[in-house]
Amino acid sequence: IDVASLDAVAAELDALVRPGSGDLIKIVPAAERAEEVLPLLSWLERRPGGTTIAFASGQVAAFSRMAAPGFGSVFVYAAPARIEEPDPEHPLLQSAAPGQLRVPHIRAAWGGPGRAPGRATRFAAICGRPIGHSATPVTHGAALRVLGGDGLFLPVAPTSFTRFVEAVRTHPRWVGFSVTAPFKLEAAEVARGPFGAGSDRATAAIGAANTLTLIEHEAVRKAVQYGDAQGPRLAASNTDAPAVGDAVAEALGREQFDGLSAVVIGAGGAARAATFALARRGAAVTVAARRFEAADALAKALTASGGTDSGPTSIGPPISAVDLGSDAYRQLRPDIIVHTTPLGTDGIGEPDVPAEHLRPGVAVLDAVYRPRETRLLRRTAEAGGLPISGERWFLLQGWRQHIAI
C-alpha cells in the first residue's frame, strides 16, 4: 500500500462522484503486513472530510477497522453481534471479509456504545504475535471511558516490530505502545537504539520492556514539518515487575518481604519480572523450571544486574535456581509462590506445585487469568493460603502502563 497508488485510485473514483449527491468513495486494499496499514491511515487523514470510506482487509489489518473513523473514514464494517447457524451442514461465514471484527468487539475497544474515535483521538498499539486474544484494548478502552480520555488502544501483530515502531514514531497522534510476547526483548533494544530515550531500572535489570512511551510526542508535527529526522524518542518501562510486587503486598498486608522465601515457577519474561520484583522487596527467591539451565541463567543474570537499591551488583537475599522435578524443589517451604507459565490456561494442564507448598498464609499468584479462578488458586484457598488471580496482576500492570502512556 503506497500513497501514490491510493491517490491514483482515489482520483479515478472522485471523477465518478456526482457533485452534491452525497456519494462516497470506498477504498479497501488488502494488507499482508501490519506496517502497510500506516500509509493508508495517514493518506485517509488528508482526504476531505465526509468523502471517503477506507481501511485495509486481512487478518493483520483488523486494527485498521477500529482506527479508520479516527482518521476520517465515514463508515467501517463489522460482523453481527450474533450469527445464527440454521443449517449445520452449510454454516454462515463468521465474517464477510478477512479481518472483519464483531460489533461488540469494536464497541468495547472504543469504550462502549455511542463512542467512536475522531480527529482528536490519540492512538496507542498493543503489539504481539499472536494478538487476537489480548484483553488490553478493551481494558484500556474501559479506563479511558471512565477517565474521559479520547484515546484508543489498537491490537497490532507487526511483522517487524522495530519498523512498525519507527513508522508510528513520526505521527503526532500516536503516543506509545503496550508490548507483549514475542517483542518485549526487542522493545528494550529500541529504547537503547538511535531513537531511544533509555529505560527504567526494571527494564534494564530484566532485559525486557512491556511499555514504550513516545516522549515529547507533541513535537512530532513540528519535527515532520521541518524535516527533523530525530523527532520524539521512545522510553521503555516494565510495569509487570512492580505489579507483581503490588499484588503480593496486597495479599500479605506488608510492603517489604524481608525474611520471606519465594518460589517463581518458570524461566521466561514473566518469571524474570516476578523474580526481580520479589527480590527487590527483600524476599529470598528460588527460580524453578523444567530446564535447570534456564532457571540458573535467569538467577545469575538478575543477581549480576542488581535487583534492589543496595548496590550495583548486590541484591540482598540470594537468587537461586532449582530443577522443577527435583527433590530439592519439593523440600522448599516458600512463603510466596508465583506461577508464570501458560499451564492452566483455559483449564488445560496444571503447574507442579506440591501439596506441601500450599500451607496456611502462603501467598500464591497465578499469572493465568483465563479462567479467573484456576485449579492452583482453588487448591491454595482450600489449604488456607492467599490466592491471587492473574487478573489482578494484569490490571495492576495495565494501570501503571495506562499512566505511563
Secondary structure, DSSP 8 states (H G I E B T S, - for coil): --HHHHHHHHHHHHHHS-TTS---EEE--B-SSGGGHHHHHHHHHHS-TTSEEE--BSGGGHHHHHHGGGGT-S----B-SS---S-TTS---S-SSTT--BHHHHHHHHTSTT----TT-EEEEEE-SS-TT--HHHHHHHHHHHHT--EEEEEE--SSHHHHHHHHHT-TTEEEEEE-TTSHHHHHHHHHSTTEEEE-HHHHHHS--SEEEEETGGGHHHHHHTT-SS--EEEEE--HHHHHHHHHHHHHT-S--TT-EEEEE--SHHHHHHHHHHHHTT-EEEEEESSHHHHHHHHHHHHHH--STT-SS--SS-EEEEETTSHHHHT---SEEEE-SSTTGGG-------GGG--TT-EEEES--SSSS-HHHHHHHHTT-EEE-HHHHHHHHHHHHHHH-
